[in-house]
């Protein structure tokens, strides 16, 4: 989230080196590489879930212990919140110079291009389906090849796909399916930073759009569940 929200801030806030006008390729690439870094850092310790929809989807598919889902989600939410706080501190001078409150909110969390709860929910569910399905297929291949004991010792997660392949999956989702809602595809990635936006003393900020906030939480969980089925 530090790097992913950081690329949004770099692209949207006033007087940054990266603000040459919002560039979807820049943002999609930044988020893909942010996931790459997250998987590299967390794969060995936790399987690199990074995402409640991944944890729930893997548990529903029977390759992750339901008892671990709660603690994982707490860690994911805390990590996302702190990542957003550090991003704000890093870009604090640019938040002060930026006049557009929507650009400030967009540096933290997602918003739809066209509001419509049903279609926005479908978009988030479908995009997350692609992510979790790819992880499940990779995990299934590992188990089929006799790596089940290793998968149990090191929980299956985004690391099952591999850092670079999962980054490419996220990149593909961003450039192909991200245009409707900004592809949160991760309840923690959206909700943790949205809470940070609400709490932090950001000058000239707007409301945190809580009326929309349930969609990037419920949609990815639904998509992950369908992928498991």
C-alpha positions as CSV (number, residue, x, y, z in Angstrom):
1,X,0.0,0.0,0.0
2,X,2.9,2.4,0.7
3,X,4.1,1.9,-2.9
4,X,0.7,1.4,-4.5
5,X,-0.9,4.4,-2.9
6,X,2.4,6.2,-3.4
7,X,2.1,5.8,-7.2
8,X,-1.4,7.3,-7.0
9,X,-0.1,10.2,-5.0
10,X,2.8,10.7,-7.4
11,X,0.5,10.7,-10.4
12,X,-2.2,12.9,-8.9
13,X,-0.8,15.4,-6.3
14,X,0.5,18.8,-7.2
15,X,4.2,19.4,-8.0
16,X,5.3,15.8,-7.8
17,X,7.8,14.6,-10.3
18,X,5.3,12.0,-11.5
19,X,2.4,14.3,-12.0
20,X,2.3,14.7,-15.8
21,X,-1.5,14.1,-15.7
22,X,-3.1,10.9,-14.3
23,X,-1.6,8.0,-16.4
24,X,-3.4,4.7,-16.1
25,X,-0.4,2.8,-17.4
26,X,1.7,4.4,-14.7
27,X,-0.7,3.6,-11.9
28,X,-1.3,0.0,-13.2
29,X,2.4,-0.6,-13.4
30,X,3.0,0.9,-10.0
31,X,0.4,-1.3,-8.3
32,X,1.6,-4.4,-10.0
33,X,5.2,-3.7,-8.8
34,X,3.8,-2.9,-5.3
35,X,2.3,-6.4,-5.2
36,X,5.6,-7.8,-6.4
37,X,7.4,-6.2,-3.5
38,X,4.7,-7.4,-1.0
39,X,5.0,-11.0,-2.2
40,X,8.8,-10.9,-2.1
41,X,8.7,-9.6,1.5
42,X,5.9,-11.8,2.9
43,X,5.9,-15.0,0.9
44,X,8.2,-17.0,3.1
45,X,6.5,-16.0,6.4
46,X,2.9,-16.1,5.5
47,X,2.3,-17.2,1.9
48,X,1.9,-13.5,1.1
49,X,-1.9,-13.3,1.2
50,X,-1.9,-9.5,1.5
51,X,-5.6,-9.5,0.8
52,X,-8.7,-10.7,2.8
53,X,-10.3,-11.9,-0.4
54,X,-7.4,-14.2,-1.0
55,X,-7.5,-15.5,2.5
56,X,-11.3,-16.2,2.4
57,X,-11.1,-17.7,-1.1
58,X,-8.3,-20.1,-0.1
59,X,-10.1,-21.1,3.1
60,X,-13.3,-21.7,1.1
61,X,-11.3,-23.9,-1.3
62,X,-9.9,-25.9,1.6
63,X,-6.2,-25.0,1.2
64,X,-6.1,-22.6,4.1
65,X,-7.2,-23.0,7.7
66,X,-10.4,-21.0,8.5
67,X,-9.0,-20.4,12.0
68,X,-6.1,-18.3,10.5
69,X,-8.4,-16.1,8.4
70,X,-9.3,-13.7,11.3
71,X,-5.7,-13.0,12.4
72,X,-4.6,-12.7,8.7
73,X,-7.3,-10.1,8.0
74,X,-6.3,-8.1,11.1
75,X,-2.7,-8.0,9.9
76,X,-3.8,-7.1,6.4
77,X,-5.9,-4.2,7.6
78,X,-3.2,-3.0,10.0
79,X,-0.6,-3.1,7.2
80,X,-2.8,-1.3,4.7
81,X,-3.6,1.4,7.3
82,X,0.0,2.0,8.2
83,X,1.1,1.9,4.6
84,X,-1.4,4.7,3.8
85,X,-0.2,6.7,6.9
86,X,3.5,6.4,5.7
87,X,2.4,7.4,2.2
88,X,0.8,10.6,3.6
89,X,3.9,11.4,5.6
90,X,6.1,10.9,2.5
91,X,4.0,13.2,0.3
92,X,2.8,15.6,3.1
93,X,4.2,18.7,1.3
94,X,2.3,17.8,-1.9
95,X,-0.9,17.2,0.0
96,X,-0.6,20.7,1.3
97,X,-0.1,22.2,-2.2
98,X,-2.9,20.1,-3.8
99,X,-6.2,22.0,-4.1
100,X,-8.4,19.2,-5.5
101,X,-9.9,17.1,-2.6
102,X,-10.7,14.3,-5.0
103,X,-7.1,13.8,-5.9
104,X,-6.3,13.6,-2.2
105,X,-8.9,10.9,-1.6
106,X,-7.8,9.1,-4.7
107,X,-4.3,8.8,-3.4
108,X,-5.8,6.7,-0.6
109,X,-8.7,4.6,-1.9
110,X,-10.7,3.8,-5.0
111,X,-13.8,5.3,-6.5
112,X,-16.0,4.3,-9.5
113,X,-15.8,6.1,-12.9
114,X,-19.6,5.8,-13.1
115,X,-21.6,5.3,-9.9
116,X,-23.9,2.3,-10.0
117,X,-23.9,0.0,-7.0
118,X,-24.8,-3.2,-8.9
119,X,-22.3,-2.8,-11.7
120,X,-19.6,-1.5,-9.4
121,X,-20.1,-4.6,-7.2
122,X,-19.9,-6.8,-10.2
123,X,-16.7,-5.2,-11.4
124,X,-14.9,-5.7,-8.2
125,X,-16.1,-9.3,-7.9
126,X,-15.2,-10.2,-11.4
127,X,-11.7,-8.6,-11.2
128,X,-11.0,-10.3,-7.9
129,X,-12.2,-13.6,-9.3
130,X,-9.4,-13.5,-11.8
131,X,-6.8,-12.9,-9.1
132,X,-8.0,-15.6,-6.7
133,X,-8.7,-18.1,-9.5
134,X,-5.1,-17.7,-10.7
135,X,-3.8,-18.2,-7.1
136,X,-6.0,-21.3,-6.6
137,X,-4.9,-22.8,-9.9
138,X,-1.3,-22.3,-9.0
139,X,-1.8,-23.7,-5.5
140,X,-3.6,-26.7,-7.0
141,X,-0.7,-27.4,-9.4
142,X,1.7,-27.3,-6.5
143,X,-0.3,-29.8,-4.5
144,X,-0.8,-32.1,-7.5
145,X,3.0,-32.1,-8.0
146,X,3.5,-33.4,-4.4
147,X,4.3,-30.1,-2.7
148,X,1.4,-30.4,-0.3
149,X,3.6,-30.6,2.8
150,X,5.5,-27.5,1.8
151,X,2.2,-25.7,1.1
152,X,1.0,-26.6,4.6
153,X,4.2,-25.6,6.3
154,X,4.2,-22.3,4.3
155,X,0.6,-21.2,3.8
156,X,-0.6,-21.0,0.2
157,X,-1.1,-17.4,-0.9
158,X,-0.1,-15.0,-3.7
159,X,3.4,-16.5,-3.2
160,X,2.0,-19.7,-4.7
161,X,1.9,-17.9,-8.1
162,X,5.3,-16.4,-7.7
163,X,6.2,-12.8,-7.2
164,X,6.6,-11.9,-10.9
165,X,3.7,-13.9,-12.2
166,X,1.3,-12.5,-9.6
167,X,2.5,-9.0,-10.4
168,X,1.7,-9.7,-14.1
169,X,-1.8,-11.0,-13.1
170,X,-2.4,-7.7,-11.1
171,X,-1.1,-5.7,-14.1
172,X,-3.4,-7.5,-16.5
173,X,-6.4,-6.9,-14.1
174,X,-5.4,-3.2,-13.9
175,X,-5.2,-2.5,-17.6
176,X,-8.0,-4.8,-18.6
177,X,-10.6,-4.6,-15.8
178,X,-9.6,-1.5,-13.8
179,X,-11.4,1.2,-15.7
180,X,-14.8,0.9,-13.9
181,X,-13.9,1.1,-10.2
182,X,-10.1,1.4,-10.0
183,X,-9.8,-2.3,-9.1
184,X,-9.4,-2.4,-5.4
185,X,-9.6,-6.2,-5.6
186,X,-8.7,-6.2,-1.9
187,X,-10.9,-5.1,1.0
188,X,-7.9,-4.2,3.1
189,X,-6.2,-2.2,0.4
190,X,-9.3,0.1,0.1
191,X,-10.7,0.1,3.6
192,X,-7.5,0.5,5.6
193,X,-6.4,3.6,3.6
194,X,-9.9,5.0,3.6
195,X,-9.9,4.9,7.4
196,X,-6.5,6.6,7.4
197,X,-7.9,9.3,5.1
198,X,-10.7,9.9,7.6
199,X,-8.4,10.1,10.6
200,X,-5.4,11.9,9.3
201,X,-5.1,15.8,9.4
202,X,-5.1,16.2,5.6
203,X,-5.5,19.9,4.7
204,X,-8.5,20.6,2.5
205,X,-9.7,17.0,2.4
206,X,-13.3,16.0,1.5
207,X,-15.4,13.3,3.1
208,X,-14.1,9.7,2.8
209,X,-17.0,8.5,0.6
210,X,-18.4,6.0,3.1
211,X,-21.5,5.4,1.0
212,X,-19.3,3.6,-1.6
213,X,-16.9,2.0,0.8
214,X,-18.8,-1.3,1.2
215,X,-18.4,-2.2,-2.5
216,X,-14.6,-2.7,-2.5
217,X,-15.1,-4.8,0.6
218,X,-18.0,-7.0,-0.4
219,X,-17.2,-7.3,-4.1
220,X,-13.8,-8.8,-3.7
221,X,-15.0,-11.3,-1.0
222,X,-17.8,-12.4,-3.3
223,X,-15.3,-12.8,-6.2
224,X,-12.9,-14.8,-4.1
225,X,-15.7,-17.0,-2.9
226,X,-16.9,-17.7,-6.4
227,X,-13.3,-18.5,-7.5
228,X,-13.1,-21.0,-4.7
229,X,-16.3,-22.7,-5.9
